[in-house]
Amino acid sequence: MGEVQEIGEMKKDFTKNTIGRSETKARLAVLELAHIMSVPMSLITVLRFKVPEAIMQDGSNTPLTAAEILSRIRPHGGADAENLQRLLRLLTSYDIFDEHLSSSGQRKYSLTHIGKSLADDDQGLSYAYYMLQHHQDAMMRAWPLVGEAVEDTSVEPFEKINGEAPIDYYSKRPDEVNLFHKSLSGMCVPFMRELLQVYDGFQGVETLVDVAGNNGVTLRMIMDKYPNVLKGINFDLPGMVAAAPEIPGVTHVGGNAFESVPSGGDAIFVKWAFLTWTDEESALVFQNSYKALPKNGKMIVCEPVLPELTDESHRTRALLSADIFIMTMYRTKGKHRTVQQFEQLGIAAGFSHFRAFYVDAYLVILEFHK
């Protein structure tokens, strides 16, 4: 009893001590950062185990104990429920799972809204594949070299450790290029559904060129929503479009946007691509897009956009951490940009009119008109 009273007195003394609170806050922040790798690695583990799907079985999202989850994903046994629960508790603190604690101390887990986004939908897509793709062995090998992107910008850490650039690396490994496609679809399909509900910039467009269109899924969604888009040109590197499926009305074209952009479209769409291009390369794509467009044509850019002011919001952290990911994996001088930087690129290429549409917390629509 005396020990409990002593701890109570310590708490009272601590609440009076402003310096103590500041030092403890700093210490806790450092400890969290020191162990932060536990978070993505725990999440990768539960995604590989298909824990979200186990909880969402039959769409119920019924709270389950770790042992009950394992009975669904490892029906023949051989896995440790206590250690799985340790992972689930950590991820609960990051709002991925809800924890239900009974009076007897039994813990059960269901999915939060974030957790549900990591379970496959009826198309077999989810945000889980983006997480899995970003933590493949080849990428994990590159992270210890992030400092070399500061010392030497000529070669990306990914290429230094793996011997080739990511796209070349993926294209030689079917499983990894398929995961790459699935990760982009898993992120882009939900976003495009939302974008097409609030953005009407594709009205009046008959032929749309999608630069860096990957497997054409974005074009298909736009054309399904806007029947006025009669023809789509999916333009990407030859190795990327080689795996693209046949889509009615869509022509897959391999090439290099730094050299030219297909003409014939009255609008050009570029989504989530400029972040891997240097300023010089971005300027070339703007210039080539301007040349490919007819009079009154427009370029629609959809990209992550950095805030001018750095703050502690989830949005800013998501954007800035992704910026370091790009620097380490894809291009040391590829980058996220501000709205003002994009506007300057458009004006320099010859576009006369610019508008920004803030339709999403992460990606912004930028329109450039001839």
N, C-alpha and C positions, 0 to 999 in steps of 0.2 A: 504493500500500500504506500509505504514511504517513497518507493521509486516512482510510482505514478504521480504523487504530489510533487516530487522533484521535477519531473518532466513538465508538469503543469506550470510550475514556477518559471522554468526556462522559457516556456512559450510566452508568459506574461512579460518577462524581461525582454524577449526578442521583439515583441510588438512595440516596445518603447524605443527600440534602437533602430533608427533610420539607416545608419551605416550597415548594421547587420543585415537588414532586409535587402539593401542594394548588393552587398557582397554575396548573399545567398542566391539572389536572382541571377547574378552573373555566373556564379558557380554552377547553378542548375542549367543555365543556357549552354555553358561549355560542356558539361556532362552529356546533355542531349545531343549536341553536335558531335562529340567524340564517339557516340554510339549510334549515330544516325543511320549508318549502313544496315543496322538491324531491321530498319523499317522496310526498305525495298526488298531486302533478301527474304524477310518473313512473308511479304506479300507475294513475291515470286513463287515461294514454296506453296502457299495455299492456292495460288492460281494453277500451278502444275498439278496439284492434287485435285483440282476441280471442286474445291470447297464451296464456292458460290453456287454452282450448279447442284451440289448435294443439298444445300439448304433450300434452294428454290425448286426442288423436285416437285413436279405437278403444279408449279406456280404458287405454292403455299407459303413460303417464307416462314415456316414453322420453327420456333426456337428449338435448337438441338444442343445436346451436350457434345463435347469433343469426341466422346466414345460413340455416340449415335452418328455423328458425321463420318467417323472412320468406318462404321459398320456399312455405310452406303458406298464409300469410295474404296474401301479395302475389306470387302466382305469375308475374305479368307484370313483376316487377321494379319499380324506381323508388323503393326505400327503402334506407336506409343501415344495414348490419348493425353497424358499429362503434358508431354512436350508440345503437342498440337495446341492444347489449351494455352500454353505460354505464348505461342504465336498469336492466337486469337485475342488474348488480353492486350497485347501490344497494339494490334491493329484496331481494336476497339477504341483505344486512346486517340487514334487518328480518324475516327468516325467512319470506319469501313464496316464494322460490325456493331450491333447493339448487344450489350450483355444483360442477361436476365439472371439476377442472383436471388436464390430462394432463401427462406429463413434457415434452412439446414446447411447453407453454404454451397449448394450445387449451382454451377454456372452453365447457362445455356446461351446460345448465340443465334441471332438472326441478322439479316442484311439491312444496312441503312440504304439511303438513296444512292450513295457512292458505291456501296457494295453491290447493289442490284445492277449498276452499270458495268460491273465486271463479270456478270453471268451472261452466257450466250443468249441472244434473242432468237426469234423463230427463223432468222436467216443465218444463224450460226455466227453472228458478229457480236462483239463487245469491246469495251476499252481494254480488256485484259490483254489482247494481243499486242497493243501498243506498248504496254508495260513489259511483256515478255520479250518483244523484239528489241527493246532498248537495253535489255540485260542479258543478251546473248554472250557467250564466252568471248567472242572476238572483241566486243565492246568493253567488256569488263577488263580485258587485258590492257586496253588503251588508257583507262582512267589514271593509273599511277604516273603516266607521262604527261598529264595535263600541263604541268609547268613548262614543258618543252615547247608548247604552243606560244608561250611568251618569249622564250629565248630564240626560237627559230620558226618563222612563219612559213617557210618554204614547203614543209611536209607536215601533214596532220599526224598527231599521235597515233591514230588508228592505223594509218599506212605504215608508220615506222615499226609498229609492233607486229602487224599482220602481213606486211610485205606488199600490199596493194590497197587501193581505195575501196570504200565500202560497196559501191555499185558493182565494181569488178569482182569483188569478193563474193557478193550475193549471187551474181549471175552464174557463177560456177557451181553453186550449191542449191539445187532445186528446193530443198526443204526451207532454206533460209530466205530465198527470194519469195517463196509462197507466204512465209510468215510476214515478210515485209509488206507484200500486197495486202494481206489480211489485216495487218496493224493499221495501215492507212485507211482501208475500207471501214474498219471498226471505229475509227475516229471520225472519218469524213462523212459517212452515211448519216449518222444522227445530226451532225452539224448542218449538212446540206438540207435535210428535212426541215430544220428550223429556219434556215436562211431562206428557203423557197417560200415559206409562209409569210415572210415579212419584207422580202426584197423583190421588187418587180422590174429590175433592170434588164431582164431578158425578154421583155415584151417588145415586139417589133423586130426582133432578131431572127433572120432566116437561116443564116449559116454561122455557126459558132466554132471557133478554133480554141481548143483547150491546150495551152502550152504547159508542158510537164504534167500531162493528164494521166500518167501512170497506166492503169488498166482500163480506163474509160468509164468507170463507175459514176463519176461526177457528171459526165456528159449525158449518160443514160438517164440520170435522175432529172437533169434540167430539161431534157427533151420529153420526158414523161409528163412533167409539169407544164411545159410550154409547147404545145403542138405546133406553134408558129415556127419553132426551130426545126426546119425540115432536114438539115444536114449538119452533122458534127464531124470535125476533124480532130482526132486525138493525136497530139504531137508530143513525142518524148524520145529519149535516147533509144536506139535500136534494141538494145538488150532489155529495156523495160517494156516496150510495146510488143516484143516477141511473144510474151506470155499473156497478152491481152485477149479476152474472149471476143467472139463475133457479137456485134451489137447492131440491130437494124438501124440504118441511116448513118452509122458512124464508120469513118475510114480511119484506120490506124496508120500513122505516118512516122517513120523513124528519122531522126535528124538531130541537129544541134542548134539550139536557139541562139547561140552566140554568133552563128554564121548567117542564119536566116530563119524566118518564121513563115509558115505556109500562108499564101495569099488566098483570096477568094471568100474570106469571112467578113461579115459586116460588124463583127465584134470578136474580140480576143479575150479569153478568160485565163488568168494565171492564179493558181491557188497553192499556197504553202510551198513555194519554190524559191522565191528571192532570198530566203534566209540562208540557202546554201551557196549563194552567189556573191562574189566580191562586188565592191562598188563599180569597178570597171566592167565586170560581166553584166551586172544589173543594167548599167547604162546601155550596153550593147543590145540587151533584150528589149529595152524600151525603144531604142532606135529602130531595131528590126521590126518590132510590132507596129510602130508608127508607119514605116514604109509599107508594110503588108496591108494596112487598113485603107479602105476607100475614103473619100471625102465624107465627113460626118460620121465616120466610124468611131468606135470607142473601145477602150481597153479596160477591162474589169479585173482588178487585182484584189485578191483576198489573202491577207497575210497577218501573222502576229505583229502587233505594233507596240513598241515600247512607250511607256509614259515618259514625259520629260523629267518629272520629279521622281526620284527613287524613294519608295516608302516600304512599309512592312506588310503590305496586303498580300493575300494569297495570289492575286493576279500578277502583281509585280514579281513576286518570287518565282511563280511558274514561268514567266517570260524570261527573266534573267537566268534562271537555272537552265532553261532550254537553250539560251544563247551560249552558255558554256559547253553544253552538249554538242552544239553545232561546231563550235571552235575546236573541240577535241576529236570529234568523229568524222565530220564531213569537210569542213573548210576552215582553216585557221582564220581567214579573213571573210568568211561568210558571216552573216550577222542578222539579228533582228534590228529593225530601224524604226524611227519615229515617223509620225505622219508628215512632219515638215521635211524629213529626208526623202520620203517617197514623192512628195509634191515637187521637190527640186529635181529629182530624176525625170519626172514626167515633163516638166517645163523645159529642161535641157534637151529632151528628145524632140520637142516641137509641139506637144499637146498644149492646147490653149485654155482648157477648162478642167477644173478638178473639183471633185466632191468626195467627202468621206461619210460613210454610213456605219454607225456603231451598233451593229446588230447582235454582237456576241461579246462576252467578257474577254475572250482571248484573240479572236480573229476579227479584223475590221475590213469592210468593203471599201475599196478606193476606186473611183471612176475617173478615167482620163478621156477627154473628148478632143477630137481633131477640130 
